[in-house]
Structure formats: C-alpha cells, structure tokens
Amino acid sequence: MVILHLVFLHETGSRNPLGLGRDEDKMVFHPYYSLKDIFGLFVVLGIYLWLRLYSPYVFIDVENFIPSNPLVTPVHIQPEWYFLFAYAILRAVPRKIGGVVALVISVVILYFLPFFIGHKFRRTGFYFFMKMLFWVFVVN
C-alpha cells in the first residue's frame, strides 16, 4: 500500500489544501525526499551501532553486575504469578526437604478437597436463586 501510494503521489502529485493548482511551487519527490529518508536511516543505524559497539551496557539493569551469592536469593528476583504460592512455601520453610514436602502436601490437598466436602453438589437448576437468575436473564 505504501509503494502504491508513492507511485500515485509521484504520478499525479499531491493537491494543495487551498485548492489552487499551481505547479511552480511543487517540489519533485525522488531526489529530495528519498535522500532525506536514506540520510535518516543512516543516522538511526549509526546511533544504534554506536550504542551496541561502544557502550553496550547503557540500557542494562545495574543489578546484573552484582556478584552472585549462591546462599542468598536476590530481592529483585520474583517468580511469575502462577508460581508465587510455591515460592512463598519454599521460602517459609527453613530446610530444603521440608519445603519440598510442604509444597507437595499443598498440591495434594487440592486433589483430595472434593472428598472432604459433606454435601453433594447438584445442578444449578435445583437451586431456587439460580432459577430466578435464569429467568431474569431470559426476560432481559
């Protein structure tokens, strides 16, 4: 679409917003704007190459340069949201094997939770409030 736009712009030219058709004030597209765009490309490429080759550590976080300590977890390291429960359990228990056992127990509890519930679940059609919500939905 951009190429097609440039072809039509080159062939017919752009219109004046005032509606005047004066051709003496027009400037040709190709040598002026093409050279300006190529010059801009080289400037941006030069800045990019200068940053990458002469100062590659400008945009890197400062904490990446702290020497590592295998006994202490850095404060800035955070797991993803779906691992936060496991991370909290492992940090709360002082021994490694105890943390692993607590983590396994926390997951196993979720598997056996439906067997500990006293009453059986029924379909939503058996509950009066759910019937009422259904008919409110249908009427709306």
MIVOLO-873831 format. One record per atom (N, C-alpha, C): residue in three letters; chain; atom name; z, y, x. Coordinates in nm, 3 decimals. Layout:
BEGIN
('ALA','A','CA',(Z,Y,X)) ...
end
This chain:
BEGIN
('MET','A','N',(0.000,-0.119,0.082)) ('MET','A','CA',(0.000,0.000,0.000)) ('MET','A','C',(0.000,0.126,0.086)) ('VAL','A','N',(0.071,0.123,0.199)) ('VAL','A','CA',(0.075,0.240,0.286)) ('VAL','A','C',(-0.062,0.264,0.348)) ('ILE','A','N',(-0.126,0.156,0.393)) ('ILE','A','CA',(-0.259,0.168,0.453)) ('ILE','A','C',(-0.358,0.222,0.350)) ('LEU','A','N',(-0.352,0.168,0.227)) ('LEU','A','CA',(-0.441,0.214,0.122)) ('LEU','A','C',(-0.415,0.362,0.090)) ('HIS','A','N',(-0.288,0.401,0.088)) ('HIS','A','CA',(-0.254,0.541,0.065)) ('HIS','A','C',(-0.312,0.629,0.177)) ('LEU','A','N',(-0.300,0.586,0.301)) ('LEU','A','CA',(-0.353,0.665,0.411)) ('LEU','A','C',(-0.505,0.674,0.407)) ('VAL','A','N',(-0.573,0.565,0.366)) ('VAL','A','CA',(-0.719,0.569,0.355)) ('VAL','A','C',(-0.762,0.671,0.250)) ('PHE','A','N',(-0.700,0.667,0.131)) ('PHE','A','CA',(-0.736,0.763,0.027)) ('PHE','A','C',(-0.697,0.906,0.066)) ('LEU','A','N',(-0.586,0.922,0.135)) ('LEU','A','CA',(-0.546,1.054,0.181)) ('LEU','A','C',(-0.645,1.108,0.284)) ('HIS','A','N',(-0.696,1.020,0.369)) ('HIS','A','CA',(-0.792,1.060,0.470)) ('HIS','A','C',(-0.928,1.094,0.408)) ('GLU','A','N',(-0.965,1.018,0.307)) ('GLU','A','CA',(-1.097,1.039,0.245)) ('GLU','A','C',(-1.099,1.164,0.156)) ('THR','A','N',(-1.002,1.176,0.067)) ('THR','A','CA',(-1.007,1.285,-0.031)) ('THR','A','C',(-0.918,1.402,0.006)) ('GLY','A','N',(-0.820,1.380,0.090)) ('GLY','A','CA',(-0.727,1.486,0.126)) ('GLY','A','C',(-0.622,1.503,0.018)) ('SER','A','N',(-0.517,1.575,0.052)) ('SER','A','CA',(-0.412,1.598,-0.046)) ('SER','A','C',(-0.440,1.729,-0.120)) ('ARG','A','N',(-0.381,1.742,-0.235)) ('ARG','A','CA',(-0.404,1.859,-0.317)) ('ARG','A','C',(-0.296,1.964,-0.289)) ('ASN','A','N',(-0.331,2.086,-0.312)) ('ASN','A','CA',(-0.239,2.196,-0.296)) ('ASN','A','C',(-0.150,2.203,-0.420)) ('PRO','A','N',(-0.018,2.221,-0.406)) ('PRO','A','CA',(0.067,2.229,-0.526)) ('PRO','A','C',(0.032,2.347,-0.617)) ('LEU','A','N',(-0.029,2.451,-0.562)) ('LEU','A','CA',(-0.066,2.565,-0.644)) ('LEU','A','C',(-0.198,2.544,-0.717)) ('GLY','A','N',(-0.268,2.434,-0.683)) ('GLY','A','CA',(-0.395,2.405,-0.749)) ('GLY','A','C',(-0.514,2.473,-0.684)) ('LEU','A','N',(-0.493,2.536,-0.570)) ('LEU','A','CA',(-0.604,2.603,-0.501)) ('LEU','A','C',(-0.681,2.502,-0.418)) ('GLY','A','N',(-0.809,2.510,-0.413)) ('GLY','A','CA',(-0.892,2.416,-0.340)) ('GLY','A','C',(-0.947,2.475,-0.211)) ('ARG','A','N',(-0.864,2.534,-0.130)) ('ARG','A','CA',(-0.912,2.597,-0.009)) ('ARG','A','C',(-0.913,2.495,0.104)) ('ASP','A','N',(-1.031,2.473,0.164)) ('ASP','A','CA',(-1.044,2.373,0.269)) ('ASP','A','C',(-1.018,2.432,0.408)) ('GLU','A','N',(-1.013,2.562,0.423)) ('GLU','A','CA',(-0.998,2.618,0.558)) ('GLU','A','C',(-0.855,2.606,0.610)) ('ASP','A','N',(-0.757,2.583,0.521)) ('ASP','A','CA',(-0.619,2.569,0.566)) ('ASP','A','C',(-0.578,2.424,0.590)) ('LYS','A','N',(-0.668,2.329,0.567)) ('LYS','A','CA',(-0.633,2.189,0.584)) ('LYS','A','C',(-0.634,2.150,0.731)) ('MET','A','N',(-0.549,2.052,0.763)) ('MET','A','CA',(-0.542,2.001,0.899)) ('MET','A','C',(-0.579,1.852,0.893)) ('VAL','A','N',(-0.661,1.805,0.986)) ('VAL','A','CA',(-0.703,1.665,0.982)) ('VAL','A','C',(-0.584,1.576,1.017)) ('PHE','A','N',(-0.585,1.458,0.959)) ('PHE','A','CA',(-0.471,1.369,0.972)) ('PHE','A','C',(-0.466,1.299,1.106)) ('HIS','A','N',(-0.580,1.242,1.148)) ('HIS','A','CA',(-0.574,1.142,1.255)) ('HIS','A','C',(-0.522,1.192,1.389)) ('PRO','A','N',(-0.577,1.283,1.454)) ('PRO','A','CA',(-0.524,1.304,1.589)) ('PRO','A','C',(-0.385,1.366,1.589)) ('TYR','A','N',(-0.353,1.452,1.493)) ('TYR','A','CA',(-0.225,1.524,1.499)) ('TYR','A','C',(-0.108,1.437,1.452)) ('TYR','A','N',(-0.116,1.385,1.330)) ('TYR','A','CA',(-0.004,1.308,1.278)) ('TYR','A','C',(0.008,1.171,1.343)) ('SER','A','N',(-0.103,1.111,1.381)) ('SER','A','CA',(-0.095,0.981,1.449)) ('SER','A','C',(-0.027,0.996,1.584)) ('LEU','A','N',(-0.062,1.099,1.660)) ('LEU','A','CA',(0.002,1.121,1.790)) ('LEU','A','C',(0.149,1.157,1.774)) ('LYS','A','N',(0.182,1.234,1.670)) ('LYS','A','CA',(0.321,1.269,1.645)) ('LYS','A','C',(0.403,1.143,1.612)) ('ASP','A','N',(0.348,1.052,1.532)) ('ASP','A','CA',(0.418,0.929,1.497)) ('ASP','A','C',(0.432,0.838,1.618)) ('ILE','A','N',(0.329,0.828,1.701)) ('ILE','A','CA',(0.338,0.745,1.821)) ('ILE','A','C',(0.441,0.803,1.918)) ('PHE','A','N',(0.445,0.937,1.932)) ('PHE','A','CA',(0.545,1.000,2.016)) ('PHE','A','C',(0.686,0.973,1.963)) ('GLY','A','N',(0.706,0.981,1.833)) ('GLY','A','CA',(0.836,0.949,1.773)) ('GLY','A','C',(0.876,0.805,1.797)) ('LEU','A','N',(0.780,0.714,1.788)) ('LEU','A','CA',(0.807,0.573,1.815)) ('LEU','A','C',(0.853,0.554,1.959)) ('PHE','A','N',(0.787,0.619,2.053)) ('PHE','A','CA',(0.825,0.606,2.193)) ('PHE','A','C',(0.962,0.668,2.220)) ('VAL','A','N',(0.995,0.777,2.152)) ('VAL','A','CA',(1.127,0.838,2.171)) ('VAL','A','C',(1.237,0.743,2.121)) ('VAL','A','N',(1.219,0.687,2.002)) ('VAL','A','CA',(1.319,0.595,1.948)) ('VAL','A','C',(1.329,0.470,2.034)) ('LEU','A','N',(1.215,0.417,2.078)) ('LEU','A','CA',(1.215,0.299,2.164)) ('LEU','A','C',(1.282,0.329,2.297)) ('GLY','A','N',(1.260,0.451,2.352)) ('GLY','A','CA',(1.324,0.489,2.477)) ('GLY','A','C',(1.475,0.500,2.463)) ('ILE','A','N',(1.522,0.559,2.354)) ('ILE','A','CA',(1.666,0.568,2.331)) ('ILE','A','C',(1.727,0.429,2.316)) ('TYR','A','N',(1.658,0.343,2.243)) ('TYR','A','CA',(1.707,0.206,2.225)) ('TYR','A','C',(1.714,0.133,2.358)) ('LEU','A','N',(1.608,0.140,2.439)) ('LEU','A','CA',(1.608,0.072,2.568)) ('LEU','A','C',(1.712,0.131,2.662)) ('TRP','A','N',(1.731,0.263,2.660)) ('TRP','A','CA',(1.832,0.324,2.746)) ('TRP','A','C',(1.972,0.273,2.708)) ('LEU','A','N',(2.000,0.264,2.576)) ('LEU','A','CA',(2.130,0.214,2.534)) ('LEU','A','C',(2.149,0.068,2.573)) ('ARG','A','N',(2.047,-0.012,2.557)) ('ARG','A','CA',(2.060,-0.154,2.586)) ('ARG','A','C',(2.066,-0.183,2.736)) ('LEU','A','N',(1.994,-0.107,2.818)) ('LEU','A','CA',(1.986,-0.139,2.960)) ('LEU','A','C',(2.090,-0.066,3.045)) ('TYR','A','N',(2.123,0.058,3.012)) ('TYR','A','CA',(2.213,0.135,3.096)) ('TYR','A','C',(2.356,0.142,3.044)) ('SER','A','N',(2.375,0.131,2.917)) ('SER','A','CA',(2.512,0.133,2.863)) ('SER','A','C',(2.522,0.035,2.747)) ('PRO','A','N',(2.522,-0.095,2.777)) ('PRO','A','CA',(2.521,-0.193,2.667)) ('PRO','A','C',(2.654,-0.207,2.594)) ('TYR','A','N',(2.764,-0.154,2.650)) ('TYR','A','CA',(2.895,-0.174,2.588)) ('TYR','A','C',(2.940,-0.055,2.504)) ('VAL','A','N',(2.852,0.038,2.473)) ('VAL','A','CA',(2.891,0.159,2.400)) ('VAL','A','C',(2.938,0.125,2.258)) ('PHE','A','N',(2.868,0.039,2.188)) ('PHE','A','CA',(2.899,0.011,2.048)) ('PHE','A','C',(2.980,-0.117,2.028)) ('ILE','A','N',(3.038,-0.171,2.133)) ('ILE','A','CA',(3.116,-0.295,2.122)) ('ILE','A','C',(3.263,-0.257,2.100)) ('ASP','A','N',(3.335,-0.337,2.023)) ('ASP','A','CA',(3.475,-0.311,1.994)) ('ASP','A','C',(3.558,-0.320,2.121)) ('VAL','A','N',(3.656,-0.233,2.133)) ('VAL','A','CA',(3.738,-0.225,2.254)) ('VAL','A','C',(3.823,-0.351,2.271)) ('GLU','A','N',(3.861,-0.413,2.160)) ('GLU','A','CA',(3.948,-0.529,2.169)) ('GLU','A','C',(3.878,-0.652,2.227)) ('ASN','A','N',(3.747,-0.647,2.243)) ('ASN','A','CA',(3.676,-0.759,2.306)) ('ASN','A','C',(3.703,-0.764,2.456)) ('PHE','A','N',(3.754,-0.657,2.514)) ('PHE','A','CA',(3.778,-0.653,2.657)) ('PHE','A','C',(3.921,-0.689,2.695)) ('ILE','A','N',(4.008,-0.715,2.597)) ('ILE','A','CA',(4.145,-0.757,2.626)) ('ILE','A','C',(4.142,-0.901,2.673)) ('PRO','A','N',(4.207,-0.933,2.787)) ('PRO','A','CA',(4.209,-1.073,2.834)) ('PRO','A','C',(4.277,-1.164,2.732)) ('SER','A','N',(4.226,-1.282,2.718)) ('SER','A','CA',(4.278,-1.373,2.616)) ('SER','A','C',(4.407,-1.438,2.662)) ('ASN','A','N',(4.492,-1.464,2.564)) ('ASN','A','CA',(4.617,-1.535,2.586)) ('ASN','A','C',(4.617,-1.653,2.491)) ('PRO','A','N',(4.610,-1.777,2.542)) ('PRO','A','CA',(4.599,-1.893,2.452)) ('PRO','A','C',(4.725,-1.920,2.371)) ('LEU','A','N',(4.836,-1.856,2.405)) ('LEU','A','CA',(4.960,-1.881,2.333)) ('LEU','A','C',(4.982,-1.787,2.216)) ('VAL','A','N',(4.907,-1.677,2.210)) ('VAL','A','CA',(4.928,-1.576,2.106)) ('VAL','A','C',(4.796,-1.551,2.033)) ('THR','A','N',(4.799,-1.558,1.901)) ('THR','A','CA',(4.681,-1.524,1.823)) ('THR','A','C',(4.671,-1.373,1.813)) ('PRO','A','N',(4.557,-1.315,1.847)) ('PRO','A','CA',(4.545,-1.168,1.837)) ('PRO','A','C',(4.561,-1.120,1.694)) ('VAL','A','N',(4.612,-0.999,1.681)) ('VAL','A','CA',(4.642,-0.943,1.549)) ('VAL','A','C',(4.514,-0.915,1.472)) ('HIS','A','N',(4.407,-0.876,1.541)) ('HIS','A','CA',(4.285,-0.834,1.471)) ('HIS','A','C',(4.203,-0.952,1.420)) ('ILE','A','N',(4.238,-1.075,1.456)) ('ILE','A','CA',(4.163,-1.191,1.408)) ('ILE','A','C',(4.214,-1.226,1.269)) ('GLN','A','N',(4.126,-1.223,1.172)) ('GLN','A','CA',(4.159,-1.258,1.034)) ('GLN','A','C',(4.058,-1.361,0.985)) ('PRO','A','N',(4.104,-1.467,0.921)) ('PRO','A','CA',(4.008,-1.563,0.866)) ('PRO','A','C',(3.942,-1.508,0.739)) ('GLU','A','N',(3.842,-1.578,0.694)) ('GLU','A','CA',(3.779,-1.541,0.568)) ('GLU','A','C',(3.878,-1.562,0.453)) ('TRP','A','N',(3.848,-1.502,0.339)) ('TRP','A','CA',(3.942,-1.504,0.228)) ('TRP','A','C',(3.972,-1.645,0.178)) ('TYR','A','N',(3.875,-1.738,0.189)) ('TYR','A','CA',(3.898,-1.872,0.136)) ('TYR','A','C',(3.979,-1.958,0.234)) ('PHE','A','N',(4.006,-1.909,0.356)) ('PHE','A','CA',(4.093,-1.981,0.449)) ('PHE','A','C',(4.229,-1.914,0.465)) ('LEU','A','N',(4.255,-1.808,0.389)) ('LEU','A','CA',(4.380,-1.734,0.407)) ('LEU','A','C',(4.503,-1.820,0.375)) ('PHE','A','N',(4.496,-1.906,0.274)) ('PHE','A','CA',(4.612,-1.989,0.242)) ('PHE','A','C',(4.643,-2.084,0.355)) ('ALA','A','N',(4.540,-2.144,0.416)) ('ALA','A','CA',(4.561,-2.237,0.526)) ('ALA','A','C',(4.614,-2.162,0.648)) ('TYR','A','N',(4.561,-2.044,0.674)) ('TYR','A','CA',(4.606,-1.964,0.787)) ('TYR','A','C',(4.752,-1.925,0.771)) ('ALA','A','N',(4.791,-1.887,0.649)) ('ALA','A','CA',(4.931,-1.849,0.625)) ('ALA','A','C',(5.024,-1.968,0.641)) ('ILE','A','N',(4.982,-2.085,0.594)) ('ILE','A','CA',(5.066,-2.204,0.607)) ('ILE','A','C',(5.081,-2.242,0.754)) ('LEU','A','N',(4.973,-2.241,0.828)) ('LEU','A','CA',(4.979,-2.279,0.970)) ('LEU','A','C',(5.063,-2.180,1.051)) ('ARG','A','N',(5.060,-2.053,1.016)) ('ARG','A','CA',(5.141,-1.955,1.089)) ('ARG','A','C',(5.288,-1.959,1.047)) ('ALA','A','N',(5.317,-2.005,0.925)) ('ALA','A','CA',(5.455,-2.006,0.877)) ('ALA','A','C',(5.537,-2.121,0.936)) ('VAL','A','N',(5.473,-2.232,0.970)) ('VAL','A','CA',(5.544,-2.348,1.024)) ('VAL','A','C',(5.537,-2.341,1.177)) ('PRO','A','N',(5.652,-2.350,1.246)) ('PRO','A','CA',(5.651,-2.329,1.391)) ('PRO','A','C',(5.583,-2.439,1.472)) ('ARG','A','N',(5.589,-2.563,1.428)) ('ARG','A','CA',(5.527,-2.672,1.506)) ('ARG','A','C',(5.387,-2.703,1.453)) ('LYS','A','N',(5.302,-2.749,1.544)) ('LYS','A','CA',(5.164,-2.777,1.505)) ('LYS','A','C',(5.155,-2.890,1.404)) ('ILE','A','N',(5.221,-3.001,1.430)) ('ILE','A','CA',(5.211,-3.117,1.341)) ('ILE','A','C',(5.275,-3.085,1.206)) ('GLY','A','N',(5.383,-3.006,1.206)) ('GLY','A','CA',(5.445,-2.966,1.080)) ('GLY','A','C',(5.352,-2.877,0.998)) ('GLY','A','N',(5.277,-2.788,1.065)) ('GLY','A','CA',(5.182,-2.703,0.995)) ('GLY','A','C',(5.068,-2.783,0.935)) ('VAL','A','N',(5.022,-2.884,1.009)) ('VAL','A','CA',(4.914,-2.968,0.957)) ('VAL','A','C',(4.962,-3.050,0.838)) ('VAL','A','N',(5.083,-3.103,0.847)) ('VAL','A','CA',(5.139,-3.180,0.735)) ('VAL','A','C',(5.157,-3.090,0.612)) ('ALA','A','N',(5.208,-2.969,0.632)) ('ALA','A','CA',(5.226,-2.876,0.520)) ('ALA','A','C',(5.091,-2.839,0.459)) ('LEU','A','N',(4.989,-2.823,0.541)) ('LEU','A','CA',(4.855,-2.792,0.491)) ('LEU','A','C',(4.800,-2.907,0.408)) ('VAL','A','N',(4.815,-3.029,0.456)) ('VAL','A','CA',(4.767,-3.146,0.383)) ('VAL','A','C',(4.842,-3.160,0.250)) ('ILE','A','N',(4.974,-3.140,0.253)) ('ILE','A','CA',(5.053,-3.150,0.130)) ('ILE','A','C',(5.010,-3.044,0.029)) ('SER','A','N',(4.980,-2.922,0.077)) ('SER','A','CA',(4.939,-2.816,-0.017)) ('SER','A','C',(4.808,-2.849,-0.086)) ('VAL','A','N',(4.719,-2.921,-0.019)) ('VAL','A','CA',(4.592,-2.959,-0.082)) ('VAL','A','C',(4.612,-3.081,-0.173)) ('VAL','A','N',(4.696,-3.176,-0.131)) ('VAL','A','CA',(4.719,-3.296,-0.212)) ('VAL','A','C',(4.789,-3.261,-0.343)) ('ILE','A','N',(4.877,-3.163,-0.341)) ('ILE','A','CA',(4.945,-3.120,-0.464)) ('ILE','A','C',(4.844,-3.077,-0.570)) ('LEU','A','N',(4.737,-3.010,-0.529)) ('LEU','A','CA',(4.636,-2.967,-0.626)) ('LEU','A','C',(4.564,-3.085,-0.691)) ('TYR','A','N',(4.550,-3.196,-0.617)) ('TYR','A','CA',(4.485,-3.313,-0.675)) ('TYR','A','C',(4.574,-3.384,-0.778)) ('PHE','A','N',(4.705,-3.383,-0.755)) ('PHE','A','CA',(4.796,-3.452,-0.846)) ('PHE','A','C',(4.854,-3.363,-0.954)) ('LEU','A','N',(4.822,-3.236,-0.955)) ('LEU','A','CA',(4.876,-3.142,-1.053)) ('LEU','A','C',(4.842,-3.179,-1.198)) ('PRO','A','N',(4.722,-3.226,-1.231)) ('PRO','A','CA',(4.694,-3.260,-1.372)) ('PRO','A','C',(4.781,-3.375,-1.425)) ('PHE','A','N',(4.831,-3.462,-1.337)) ('PHE','A','CA',(4.913,-3.574,-1.384)) ('PHE','A','C',(5.056,-3.531,-1.415)) ('PHE','A','N',(5.099,-3.418,-1.365)) ('PHE','A','CA',(5.235,-3.370,-1.387)) ('PHE','A','C',(5.248,-3.287,-1.516)) ('ILE','A','N',(5.138,-3.249,-1.576)) ('ILE','A','CA',(5.144,-3.169,-1.696)) ('ILE','A','C',(5.180,-3.260,-1.813)) ('GLY','A','N',(5.278,-3.216,-1.897)) ('GLY','A','CA',(5.332,-3.302,-2.003)) ('GLY','A','C',(5.238,-3.325,-2.120)) ('HIS','A','N',(5.164,-3.226,-2.165)) ('HIS','A','CA',(5.081,-3.244,-2.283)) ('HIS','A','C',(4.934,-3.258,-2.241)) ('LYS','A','N',(4.859,-3.319,-2.328)) ('LYS','A','CA',(4.716,-3.337,-2.301)) ('LYS','A','C',(4.640,-3.216,-2.352)) ('PHE','A','N',(4.541,-3.178,-2.279)) ('PHE','A','CA',(4.458,-3.066,-2.322)) ('PHE','A','C',(4.361,-3.112,-2.429)) ('ARG','A','N',(4.335,-3.024,-2.525)) ('ARG','A','CA',(4.239,-3.054,-2.630)) ('ARG','A','C',(4.125,-2.954,-2.621)) ('ARG','A','N',(4.021,-2.982,-2.697)) ('ARG','A','CA',(3.910,-2.887,-2.703)) ('ARG','A','C',(3.959,-2.756,-2.760)) ('THR','A','N',(3.882,-2.650,-2.732)) ('THR','A','CA',(3.921,-2.519,-2.783)) ('THR','A','C',(3.909,-2.512,-2.935)) ('GLY','A','N',(3.832,-2.601,-2.996)) ('GLY','A','CA',(3.817,-2.599,-3.142)) ('GLY','A','C',(3.944,-2.636,-3.216)) ('PHE','A','N',(4.041,-2.700,-3.148)) ('PHE','A','CA',(4.166,-2.739,-3.213)) ('PHE','A','C',(4.266,-2.624,-3.220)) ('TYR','A','N',(4.245,-2.520,-3.145)) ('TYR','A','CA',(4.339,-2.408,-3.142)) ('TYR','A','C',(4.295,-2.300,-3.239)) ('PHE','A','N',(4.392,-2.251,-3.321)) ('PHE','A','CA',(4.361,-2.152,-3.424)) ('PHE','A','C',(4.311,-2.022,-3.362)) ('PHE','A','N',(4.376,-1.976,-3.256)) ('PHE','A','CA',(4.337,-1.850,-3.194)) ('PHE','A','C',(4.195,-1.858,-3.138)) ('MET','A','N',(4.156,-1.971,-3.084)) ('MET','A','CA',(4.020,-1.987,-3.030)) ('MET','A','C',(3.918,-1.990,-3.143)) ('LYS','A','N',(3.953,-2.049,-3.257)) ('LYS','A','CA',(3.864,-2.046,-3.373)) ('LYS','A','C',(3.842,-1.904,-3.421)) ('MET','A','N',(3.952,-1.827,-3.423)) ('MET','A','CA',(3.942,-1.689,-3.466)) ('MET','A','C',(3.854,-1.609,-3.369)) ('LEU','A','N',(3.871,-1.627,-3.239)) ('LEU','A','CA',(3.788,-1.558,-3.141)) ('LEU','A','C',(3.641,-1.595,-3.154)) ('PHE','A','N',(3.615,-1.723,-3.184)) ('PHE','A','CA',(3.477,-1.766,-3.201)) ('PHE','A','C',(3.411,-1.694,-3.317)) ('TRP','A','N',(3.481,-1.685,-3.431)) ('TRP','A','CA',(3.420,-1.620,-3.548)) ('TRP','A','C',(3.409,-1.469,-3.530)) ('VAL','A','N',(3.500,-1.410,-3.454)) ('VAL','A','CA',(3.486,-1.267,-3.421)) ('VAL','A','C',(3.360,-1.246,-3.337)) ('PHE','A','N',(3.337,-1.337,-3.244)) ('PHE','A','CA',(3.216,-1.331,-3.160)) ('PHE','A','C',(3.089,-1.345,-3.245)) ('VAL','A','N',(3.090,-1.440,-3.338)) ('VAL','A','CA',(2.972,-1.463,-3.423)) ('VAL','A','C',(2.947,-1.342,-3.512)) ('VAL','A','N',(3.052,-1.286,-3.571)) ('VAL','A','CA',(3.035,-1.171,-3.659)) ('VAL','A','C',(2.983,-1.050,-3.581)) ('ASN','A','N',(3.033,-1.033,-3.462)) ('ASN','A','CA',(2.982,-0.919,-3.381)) ('ASN','A','C',(2.837,-0.938,-3.348)) 
end
